[in-house]
Amino acid sequence: MNVEEMRMLWWMCGKTRIDRIRNIEIQRQVGVAPIDTKIRERRLRWFGHLQRRPTNAPTRKLDSIETIEI
């Protein structure tokens, strides 16, 4: 997956491998994080290991649920 990502970034910058610029430099120029890192973050967030909101964010706690009978 990393190869396809880097090919796209090289193409976006108008550079070729002949220019002999490292992949890290291309990623810095474009301002993107490696796709592997992003996928890992999303996976961890899905399983609840990473929280989106800070710990001091205001949250509402549900005390009880009332059911309405029709």
Backbone as CSV, one residue per row, in Angstrom:
resi,resn,N_x,N_y,N_z,CA_x,CA_y,CA_z,C_x,C_y,C_z
1,MET,0.823,-1.176,0.000,0.000,0.000,0.000,0.877,1.253,0.000
2,ASN,1.995,1.190,0.654,2.880,2.338,0.749,3.420,2.744,-0.624
3,VAL,3.642,1.786,-1.497,4.186,2.078,-2.818,3.202,2.918,-3.624
4,GLU,1.942,2.544,-3.615,0.933,3.288,-4.363,0.786,4.706,-3.816
5,GLU,0.820,4.821,-2.494,0.719,6.141,-1.884,1.881,7.028,-2.323
6,MET,3.083,6.492,-2.288,4.245,7.294,-2.654,4.239,7.642,-4.140
7,ARG,3.772,6.740,-4.975,3.668,7.059,-6.412,2.757,8.254,-6.638
8,MET,1.643,8.280,-5.926,0.708,9.399,-6.060,1.333,10.695,-5.558
9,LEU,2.049,10.625,-4.431,2.682,11.830,-3.892,3.770,12.353,-4.833
10,TRP,4.554,11.450,-5.407,5.587,11.857,-6.370,4.928,12.541,-7.563
11,TRP,3.840,11.962,-8.032,3.135,12.509,-9.191,2.564,13.890,-8.863
12,MET,2.003,14.049,-7.650,1.437,15.331,-7.235,2.501,16.424,-7.191
13,CYS,3.708,16.062,-6.778,4.788,17.050,-6.668,5.476,17.310,-8.004
14,GLY,5.186,16.485,-8.997,5.838,16.653,-10.284,7.286,16.194,-10.275
15,LYS,7.595,15.276,-9.392,8.958,14.759,-9.268,9.016,13.340,-9.804
16,THR,10.222,12.881,-10.098,10.436,11.496,-10.505,11.536,10.910,-9.628
17,ARG,11.717,9.615,-9.730,12.765,8.961,-8.950,14.151,9.422,-9.402
18,ILE,14.249,9.923,-10.616,15.531,10.418,-11.122,15.995,11.633,-10.310
19,ASP,15.040,12.390,-9.729,15.380,13.562,-8.921,16.081,13.187,-7.620
20,ARG,16.013,11.932,-7.227,16.691,11.388,-6.044,16.341,12.148,-4.759
21,ILE,15.053,12.334,-4.537,14.559,12.949,-3.307,13.958,11.837,-2.462
22,ARG,14.266,11.846,-1.185,13.767,10.793,-0.303,12.256,10.903,-0.112
23,ASN,11.632,9.760,0.162,10.185,9.714,0.365,9.740,10.595,1.530
24,ILE,10.552,10.632,2.572,10.209,11.438,3.746,10.133,12.910,3.371
25,GLU,11.022,13.356,2.517,11.004,14.750,2.086,9.747,15.056,1.265
26,ILE,9.361,14.126,0.415,8.143,14.312,-0.384,6.929,14.389,0.541
27,GLN,6.870,13.520,1.542,5.750,13.544,2.486,5.723,14.853,3.258
28,ARG,6.872,15.383,3.630,6.927,16.673,4.325,6.444,17.804,3.429
29,GLN,6.848,17.777,2.165,6.439,18.834,1.238,4.926,18.852,1.060
30,VAL,4.339,17.680,0.928,2.897,17.582,0.718,2.148,17.791,2.038
31,GLY,2.770,17.413,3.146,2.152,17.595,4.456,1.206,16.477,4.841
32,VAL,1.559,15.250,4.500,0.717,14.105,4.847,1.486,13.144,5.736
33,ALA,0.737,12.403,6.532,1.318,11.347,7.345,1.286,10.057,6.533
34,PRO,2.151,9.117,6.834,2.106,7.836,6.127,0.757,7.146,6.300
35,ILE,0.278,6.527,5.242,-1.039,5.892,5.256,-1.103,4.750,6.266
36,ASP,0.022,4.060,6.478,0.056,2.970,7.459,-0.271,3.491,8.857
37,THR,0.262,4.652,9.191,0.007,5.247,10.499,-1.460,5.617,10.646
38,LYS,-2.031,6.195,9.609,-3.436,6.593,9.660,-4.362,5.387,9.797
39,ILE,-4.076,4.323,9.068,-4.896,3.114,9.160,-4.811,2.526,10.563
40,ARG,-3.617,2.516,11.137,-3.430,1.979,12.485,-4.212,2.814,13.502
41,GLU,-4.160,4.153,13.376,-4.910,5.012,14.279,-6.406,4.741,14.188
42,ARG,-6.929,4.598,12.975,-8.354,4.343,12.801,-8.744,2.994,13.406
43,ARG,-7.896,1.989,13.229,-8.180,0.672,13.808,-8.217,0.748,15.325
44,LEU,-7.220,1.410,15.904,-7.189,1.525,17.358,-8.375,2.323,17.865
45,ARG,-8.764,3.361,17.142,-9.917,4.157,17.552,-11.184,3.306,17.503
46,TRP,-11.311,2.464,16.486,-12.478,1.598,16.354,-12.603,0.664,17.555
47,PHE,-11.471,0.133,18.016,-11.503,-0.790,19.141,-11.489,-0.072,20.490
48,GLY,-11.466,1.262,20.470,-11.585,2.016,21.709,-10.278,2.318,22.408
49,HIS,-9.150,2.125,21.763,-7.871,2.394,22.407,-7.476,3.862,22.311
50,LEU,-7.979,4.551,21.310,-7.711,5.979,21.165,-9.030,6.725,21.282
51,GLN,-9.022,7.768,22.040,-10.231,8.566,22.213,-10.158,9.797,21.329
52,ARG,-11.249,10.149,20.705,-11.285,11.335,19.865,-11.309,12.602,20.696
53,ARG,-12.152,12.622,21.711,-12.278,13.847,22.490,-11.335,13.790,23.688
54,PRO,-10.867,14.929,24.120,-9.979,14.953,25.286,-10.699,14.487,26.543
55,THR,-9.934,14.103,27.518,-10.537,13.558,28.744,-11.295,14.619,29.525
56,ASN,-10.968,15.889,29.353,-11.666,16.929,30.097,-12.842,17.522,29.313
57,ALA,-13.232,16.899,28.221,-14.356,17.389,27.418,-15.660,17.150,28.172
58,PRO,-16.574,18.096,28.081,-17.853,17.908,28.778,-18.668,16.785,28.127
59,THR,-19.197,15.916,28.942,-20.028,14.818,28.443,-21.297,14.759,29.284
60,ARG,-22.330,14.203,28.691,-23.579,14.018,29.413,-23.707,12.562,29.795
61,LYS,-24.058,12.333,31.032,-24.242,10.974,31.509,-25.739,10.684,31.591
62,LEU,-26.132,9.552,31.071,-27.535,9.160,31.076,-27.820,8.400,32.363
63,ASP,-28.718,8.959,33.192,-29.019,8.330,34.474,-29.978,7.153,34.303
64,SER,-31.046,7.365,33.575,-32.004,6.288,33.385,-32.736,6.483,32.065
65,ILE,-33.255,5.410,31.558,-34.013,5.458,30.314,-35.472,5.160,30.650
66,GLU,-36.330,6.082,30.255,-37.749,5.867,30.489,-38.385,5.366,29.191
67,THR,-39.149,4.332,29.298,-39.841,3.807,28.126,-41.270,4.331,28.104
68,ILE,-41.716,4.634,26.926,-43.072,5.133,26.743,-43.905,4.022,26.111
69,GLU,-44.982,3.651,26.755,-45.848,2.611,26.216,-46.923,3.254,25.382
70,ILE,-47.201,2.666,24.242,-48.223,3.207,23.338,-49.460,2.364,23.413
